[in-house]
């Protein structure tokens, strides 16, 4: 594919070219586990393994060829803010902002960030799939809150529209 990665076998076998003998005994069940490099995602098997099972389980009955395909991951992750709700009026000078995030491309999430000034500055949240950010509010007024997720391939979400909240202590 267009990406890159490695495959680990369990139990460990040997790497050999077309002229080598079978490195496993007849009947040995071999697990093949793909690991994509940064910026890539595992996209599937061909040869003696097929589909996207991870790991692939292969019973040795003779010489077998398996190919793991990796693709460049370009799908951006997404995030949503669940609390506070849009239009909320906060009555204290501290608040826990929370939400969820998802990686549509398969590499996993690296981080989620939160902005309380409409995207001018960002602070890292705690957690990824479910995340929180403790916000010490500087004072009364109107605030625009946004979130953005970054996946392990380096794709950064284009943040959705900000939610607006009022602070009136």
N, C-alpha and C positions, 0 to 999 in steps of 0.2 A: 504494500500500500504506500501511501504518501507519508506515513508517519514512521516511527521507529520504536523498538522495544526489544525485550529479551524473553526467552522461555526457559523455565526451570522445570526439570523432571524429578519426580519422586517415585521410586528411589532414584538416586543420581545415576545417570548413564554416562556413556562416552560420546564425544562428538567425532564423527568420522565422515569421510567422503563416500563416493559411490563404490569404492573398492574395499570397504571394510566388512567384517562379519558382524552379525547381529550382536549388539552389546547387552541384550537381555535374554534370559532363558525363556523358552517356550512357556506360555501361560502366565508370565509375569504381568501384573496389572500396573501400568505406568500412569501417573498423574502428570499432566502437562499444565503448568500455570503461566499465563502471559503477564508481563509487566511492561506497561507503556512508559516511555520516557516522557519527560516534561514536554508539554505541547502536543502530545499524541494520545490516542485512545485505542484500546484493543477493539478491532472490528469483526473478527471472526476467524474460524479455522477452515482449512481445505486439506484434502488428502484423506488420510486414515481417520481424522477427526473432522467433524463438520459442525456448523452452527456457531453459537457463541458461549457454550457452556464453559464455566470457569471454576475449577479446572476441567480439562478434557480427560476422561478416563479411557485408556486404551489397553486392551489385552493383547499381548504379543503372541502372534501366531506365525510370524515370519517377518521378513524385511518390510518396514513400513515407512512412508514418508508423510510428514505432517508439516503444514505451513501455517504460521500465525500471521495474520494481516493486521497492520496498525495504520490508522489514518490520522491526519492532522486534525485536531479538534478546533473547530471554529465557532461552535454554538456557545453563545454567551449565557451565563447563569442568570437567574432572576431572584428577586427578593421582594418581600412585602412586609409592611408594618401593620401589626395587629393592635398595638397599644402604644400611645393613646389613639383614640379614634379621631378621624378628621372632624374639625370644628369643636373639639373638646375645650373646655375652660379648666385650666389647672389652678388649684388653690394653694399650692405649696411651691417652694423653690427647689424641689428635687423630684425627679420622676424616673421611672424605669421604662425605657422604650424597648419594646420587644417585637419580634416577628419571626418569619421563617424564610429560608432560602433554598433553592434547588439548582442543581447543575444538570442541564439538559444534554450535555455532551458526553458524560461518562467518566471524566477524569477525577471528579470530586471537587469539593469546595476548599479553597485556601483560607478565605477570610470574608467577613462582612464588615462594612463600615457604615457609620451613621453621620449625617450632617444635620445640624440644628439651625443652620443659617442659609438654607436653600441651595447648598452645594458649594459654598465658598471654601469651607474647611471640612475635613473628615476625621473621625476618630474610630478606631477599631472596636468592634463589638466583641462580646464574649460568646463563643460558640459559633457554629456555622449553620447547620440545618435548622436548628432552633437557636435563636440568638437573643441577647439582651445588651443594653447599654445604659449605665447609670448616668443620668444627666443632671448636673448641678446647674440650675437655671440662673442666669445672671440677674434677672429682674423681671418686672411686669412688662407685658407687651405681646406682640404677635410674633410667632416663630414658624418657620417653614422647615419641616423635617423630611429628610430623604434617607434612603438606604441604597447600598450597592454591594453586590457580591463579586468576588474574584475567584475563578476556579484554578485548579492545579496546572492547567495548560496556559495560564496567564490571561485568559479572556476576562474582561471587566464589563460588568453589566452597564448599560446605559440606563441611569436611574429614571424611574417613573416620575410623574408629577409629584411635587411635594405635598404633604398633608399640612394643613394650617391648624395651629392651636393658639389659644389665648392663655396668657398667664395673668391672673389677677389675685394676688394674695391679700 
